[in-house]
Amino acid sequence: MMEGSACSYTYEHTGYFNAIVTDYVNAAPALRPFYKHPVTPDGIKAAIHAREEFATDRKLLVTVLNDQYAQASLQGNALVDANINKLLQPTTFSICTAHQPNVFTGYLYFIYKVLHVVKIAEQLKAAHPTFDFVPVYYMGSEDADLEELSKVFLHGEKLVWDTKQTGSVGRMKPKGVEVLIERIAGELSVQPHGQELIQLLKSSYIGAPDIQTATFRLVHQLFAAFGVVVLIADEPRLKRSMLRVFADDLFLQKPSDLVKKTTTALEKNYKVQANPRNINLFYLKDQLRNRIEKMGDEWVVVDTDLRFDEAALRQELETHPERFSPNVILRGLYQETILPNIIFVGGGGELAYWLELGDLFKAYGVPYPVQVLRNSFLLLEPRALALQHKIGIDTDDIFKKEDQLLNELVQRDSAVQVHLSNEIRDAGAFYDHVQGVAGKVDASLLPHVASLQKRMLHQLGELEKKLLRAEKRKFSDQSRQLASFKAISFPKGNLQERSENFMPYYAAYGNDFLQWIYNASLTLEQRFVVLSIPPQN
């Protein structure tokens, strides 16, 4: 297996990340009040200590995990089994990432998130040999955003799982997914590992009772060799640990009040990611996952005929905690209550809403984890690398806009002069001299000279643009090559990881692809990685 080369850049350098992300990774003082632990060795130690003081029901967690693996009909994996058993010990902590059950994992960054927690867990074990650290994928299977979760992009084409089911996507039956698999097979089965990929998809989805089980099987087959433990949080025994919080949300609106206090402070400098509702729970049953609202003396499940008075709702909560599904405001608190977690790895959007939750965690005495921005990659395959080499673009420059790169290319390679920087400089010096002369004669002439100078510099600037445009027409081949490079590396102007799926890479390279991402994954550095993928032998 050939190894690709990797280099990393700050998130500011890419130009694709907002202020809340760049300020967080740079430890900006304005954000410091909104999280508990910095992303440092001392921050990790503090998170471990806080977690040691919190009573996690480890026995229940391990029982649920073993039951879920058995229900998913997964063959035993020694590394995964060992990691699950380690969670019984008070010296074991989880490193967690979370994601919805997008069809076929959704976007590329899903792969990056999961392997990031693996890499961190291994690094922490080396740094803290008396502890164990288990990588966990927490499945947000209760999400009902079918429009987002049912689509996947393959070489820029949007493929959609066509289903009329409603409610929690994780609970939906995967009927109809086989149509997508056949479509994918038609394009990718001819690749070196295409048949392997199609078998992977079929064994995960065909015959699965629901989407969350299919996703469970797919993630297990991809990452069991790395020891990744999968947890489906849609589980009544685990939700029972949240009865007090859920009751406070339904009857007192306490979580909403706490988060509103934090968001008010946060939005003084940043855009708030998620505003809390008065009630932050959905009612989850059968084909329903609908919001709960209080109307007068009743609690109403929105867009249904379901209504509860206080006594009936308290009884429903006590008897069926699985019917109450936390939204983004309460999901993190649930996750950190049931897992012995010290680090959460998430994307920029996840980071933004976690920064709203500090007061909520403090009020309920739940340890707030270290927030680590997930790894981001730009993958340069052989075709992109060949174009980059042919055009002569330095890797440091590939994030620049296409027009800017082409202008720099023309200025660098043109056989004639296409910039007037010296002339503009000399013209400025000339008019500065004229101003000095005019000022000695009559100060009232200075505005007129300044006007002449402004007009002349503008005209020279416009002439320079015309020279550049005329010369660029001679660079049509390079322009097409640059456009192709950008289209491959930044599909429709977006980051590759937010547009593409893992399947074409797996079909081409098999498990080597996962290994390359793992090898190039950073841990706590929080930088953007450009990974060059070598040609296969």
Secondary structure, DSSP 8 states (H G I E B T S, - for coil): ----EEEEE-HHHHT-S-HHHHHHHTT-GGGGGG-SS-SSHHHHHHHHHHHHTS---HHHHHHHHHHHHHHTT----HHHHHHHHHTTSTTEEEEEEEE---GGGSSTHHHHHHHHHHHHHHHHHHH-TTSEEEEEEEE-TT---HHHHTEEEETTEEEE------S-GGGS--TTHHHHHHHHHHHHTTSTTHHHHHHHHHHHHTT-SSHHHHHHHHHHHHHGGGT-EEEE---HHHHGGGHHHHHIIIII-HHHHHHHHHHHHHTTTS--S----SS-EEEEETTEEEEEEEETTEEEETTSS-EE-HHHHHHHHHH-GGGEEE-HHHHHHHHHHHS-EEEEEE-HHHHHHHTT-HHHHHHHT----EEEE--EEEEE-HHHHHHHHHHT--GGGTTS-HHHHHHHHHHHH-SS----HHHHHHHHHHHHHHHHHHHHH-GGGHHHHHHHHHHHHHHHHHHHHHHHHHHHGGGHHHHHHHHHHHHHHSGGGS-GGGT--SHHHHHHHTHHHHHHHHHH--SS---EEEEE-----
